[in-house]
Amino acid sequence: GNRPSREAGFADSPEEAAKYLDALIGDDDASGHRRAYLKDGPDVIDYLMDKTDVQFLPCGLHPDYRNNVAGAASAGRAIIPQNFDGRLLGRDFDRVRPPIPEFMLMGGMMVGKVDIISLLGRYNSIAGFKHSAGIVLRYLTDRLRFRRGTRLVMGNALVARLFHSLKKRDVPVLFGAPICEFVKEGDAVIGAVLETGQGKRRIRARRGVVLATGGFAHNPKYREAFMPAPTPQYSMAADSNTGDGLMLAESVDAAMDSERHQGAGFWTPVSVTKRDDGSQGLYPHL
């Protein structure tokens, strides 16, 4: 039910998506998280597109991964961030973590779904050749000034657009400043103490503290506790994704769902590869 797909003429609805989720992972949970996600998800997309530099495009034909269950759709659900020019971030472009090497061409050029189609068929049409030549020339020009290409796609485009939106509004972003403890008043968490390069900094929250720290992909304790057995050996998540948020939540006795979940991951076959520098890489066969 997202706006970019509706405006592109794709028909879908939260009701059909609910059928798909019910068939995929069972009846709706008692907490109502899934219903809230389906109801409010499109509004969140609209908010970001209306209030920030984050812009989304419909993916067109993009079947659900399990397209043999009730409610599955072949188009209209998946959206992608619009490409972003990393040069707009200035010196902060280097703060955007590059994709894994296996996802880049020529050592630093990002490509999206449309690019792959053009590159593979570059000699089949004038349009395909022009598009392919254009992105390669852009990349070669970028490498005269930058460590990698500045034409950002997919997740890199999303995080760069979010970061750019904060920079334009002069929102202070503290890097290398982990939370070392919460500030409590009775049973309420009213702020946090950060460990910065200039020492500890105490920040009071007006409305609450949001832990947006990702998951626990590289934390052995949480992997064993929450993922199905046998626990998978590898993860595509960033190495820094070590469950810090969960550890902080546990420190103030937050409620934890201790059940093992078959759905506690985005499952895909992965090949273990050897990179040019001799290190080990992982390639997901999405």
ZAMARGU-4260 file (C-alpha; in steps of 0.2 Angstrom, whole numbers, plus 5000, padded with zeros to 4 digits):
<rodrens>
0) 5000/5000/5000 | 5015/5012/4998 | 5012/5028/4989 | 5027/5026/4976 | 5020/5010/4970
5) 5002/5016/4970 | 5007/5031/4959 | 5016/5019/4947 | 5000/5009/4945 | 5003/4994/4955
10) 4989/4987/4965 | 4992/4980/4983 | 4984/4982/5000 | 4988/4980/5018 | 4975/4966/5019
15) 4984/4956/5005 | 5000/4959/5014 | 4992/4953/5031 | 4987/4937/5022 | 5005/4934/5016
20) 5012/4937/5033 | 5000/4926/5041 | 5004/4912/5029 | 5022/4915/5031 | 5024/4916/5050
25) 5008/4911/5057 | 4993/4921/5065 | 4996/4939/5070 | 5004/4941/5087 | 4994/4947/5102
30) 5004/4962/5104 | 4998/4969/5088 | 5015/4974/5081 | 5011/4967/5064 | 4995/4976/5063
35) 5003/4992/5067 | 5017/4989/5055 | 5004/4986/5041 | 4993/5001/5046 | 5007/5014/5049
40) 5021/5008/5037 | 5015/5018/5022 | 5012/5033/5033 | 5031/5032/5038 | 5036/5031/5020
45) 5025/5047/5016 | 5033/5056/5031 | 5051/5053/5026 | 5047/5058/5008 | 5038/5074/5013
50) 5049/5079/5027 | 5067/5073/5022 | 5078/5070/5007 | 5074/5052/5008 | 5065/5047/4992
55) 5059/5030/4986 | 5055/5022/4969 | 5044/5007/4966 | 5054/4991/4961 | 5041/4986/4948
60) 5041/4967/4945 | 5049/4961/4961 | 5041/4945/4968 | 5039/4941/4987 | 5053/4929/4991
65) 5040/4916/4996 | 5028/4918/4981 | 5020/4901/4983 | 5010/4906/4999 | 4993/4915/5001
70) 4994/4934/4999 | 5010/4934/4989 | 5013/4948/4977 | 5024/4949/4961 | 5024/4968/4961
75) 5019/4984/4971 | 5027/4980/4988 | 5046/4983/4986 | 5053/5000/4985 | 5071/5006/4984
80) 5079/5023/4989 | 5083/5035/4974 | 5101/5035/4970 | 5111/5048/4979 | 5126/5059/4975
85) 5138/5056/4989 | 5148/5072/4984 | 5134/5082/4993 | 5140/5076/5010 | 5157/5084/5007
90) 5171/5077/5019 | 5158/5067/5028 | 5156/5056/5013 | 5170/5045/5020 | 5158/5041/5035
95) 5146/5031/5024 | 5152/5013/5026 | 5155/5006/5009 | 5146/4990/5004 | 5156/4973/5005
100) 5168/4972/4991 | 5158/4957/4983 | 5144/4970/4980 | 5155/4982/4970 | 5163/4982/4953
105) 5181/4988/4948 | 5185/4990/4967 | 5173/5003/4971 | 5158/5005/4959 | 5140/5002/4966
110) 5127/4995/4955 | 5108/4993/4957 | 5095/4982/4949 | 5093/4993/4933 | 5112/4995/4931
115) 5114/4976/4931 | 5101/4974/4917 | 5110/4987/4907 | 5128/4981/4910 | 5123/4963/4905
120) 5115/4969/4889 | 5126/4984/4886 | 5128/4979/4867 | 5110/4974/4865 | 5104/4992/4863
125) 5109/5010/4862 | 5101/5014/4878 | 5109/5000/4887 | 5126/5005/4881 | 5124/5024/4885
130) 5118/5019/4903 | 5133/5007/4906 | 5146/5019/4898 | 5139/5034/4909 | 5140/5025/4926
135) 5158/5018/4922 | 5164/5036/4916 | 5156/5043/4932 | 5165/5030/4942 | 5182/5033/4934
140) 5180/5052/4937 | 5176/5049/4955 | 5191/5039/4958 | 5202/5054/4954 | 5196/5062/4970
145) 5188/5049/4981 | 5192/5031/4987 | 5177/5024/4979 | 5162/5029/4968 | 5150/5043/4974
150) 5135/5037/4965 | 5126/5028/4979 | 5112/5015/4977 | 5102/5004/4988 | 5106/5004/5007
155) 5120/5017/5005 | 5109/5029/4996 | 5096/5027/5011 | 5108/5030/5025 | 5117/5044/5015
160) 5100/5053/5012 | 5095/5051/5030 | 5112/5058/5035 | 5111/5072/5023 | 5094/5077/5030
165) 5101/5078/5047 | 5116/5089/5041 | 5105/5101/5032 | 5095/5104/5048 | 5110/5106/5059
170) 5106/5091/5070 | 5121/5086/5080 | 5127/5069/5076 | 5140/5062/5089 | 5152/5048/5081
175) 5162/5036/5092 | 5151/5040/5107 | 5143/5024/5114 | 5131/5024/5129 | 5139/5018/5144
180) 5124/5019/5156 | 5106/5025/5157 | 5101/5039/5168 | 5086/5033/5179 | 5073/5042/5189
185) 5064/5029/5199 | 5059/5016/5187 | 5060/5028/5172 | 5074/5030/5160 | 5076/5049/5157
190) 5092/5050/5148 | 5109/5042/5145 | 5128/5045/5148 | 5139/5044/5133 | 5157/5041/5132
195) 5165/5054/5120 | 5182/5059/5116 | 5181/5073/5128 | 5175/5062/5142 | 5158/5057/5148
200) 5143/5067/5143 | 5126/5066/5152 | 5111/5069/5140 | 5093/5071/5147 | 5079/5065/5135
205) 5063/5075/5134 | 5052/5061/5128 | 5062/5044/5129 | 5077/5035/5124 | 5076/5025/5108
210) 5089/5011/5106 | 5091/5010/5087 | 5107/4999/5087 | 5103/4985/5075 | 5102/4967/5081
215) 5114/4955/5088 | 5122/4946/5073 | 5139/4945/5080 | 5135/4942/5098 | 5137/4923/5102
220) 5127/4924/5118 | 5111/4931/5109 | 5114/4921/5093 | 5112/4905/5104 | 5098/4912/5114
225) 5087/4919/5100 | 5091/4910/5084 | 5085/4893/5079 | 5096/4878/5082 | 5108/4874/5075
230) 5114/4892/5075 | 5121/4898/5058 | 5139/4901/5058 | 5140/4916/5047 | 5131/4933/5046
235) 5131/4947/5033 | 5128/4960/5046 | 5142/4973/5050 | 5155/4967/5062 | 5150/4981/5074
240) 5133/4973/5076 | 5136/4965/5093 | 5120/4967/5102 | 5125/4983/5112 | 5107/4989/5113
245) 5101/4972/5120 | 5115/4973/5133 | 5109/4990/5138 | 5091/4985/5139 | 5095/4971/5150
250) 5105/4982/5162 | 5088/4991/5166 | 5078/4975/5167 | 5069/4978/5151 | 5057/4964/5145
255) 5065/4952/5133 | 5057/4939/5122 | 5067/4924/5126 | 5059/4912/5113 | 5069/4906/5098
260) 5062/4912/5082 | 5063/4904/5065 | 5060/4921/5058 | 5074/4929/5068 | 5084/4932/5052
265) 5084/4936/5034 | 5089/4918/5028 | 5099/4916/5012 | 5112/4904/5005 | 5130/4911/5007
270) 5146/4907/4999 | 5162/4909/5008 | 5175/4918/4997 | 5193/4923/4997 | 5196/4942/4993
275) 5211/4949/4984 | 5220/4954/5000 | 5218/4936/5007 | 5204/4940/5019 | 5188/4930/5020
280) 5172/4937/5012 | 5154/4931/5011 | 5143/4932/4996 | 5124/4931/4998 | 5114/4923/4984
285) 5099/4934/4986
</rodrens>
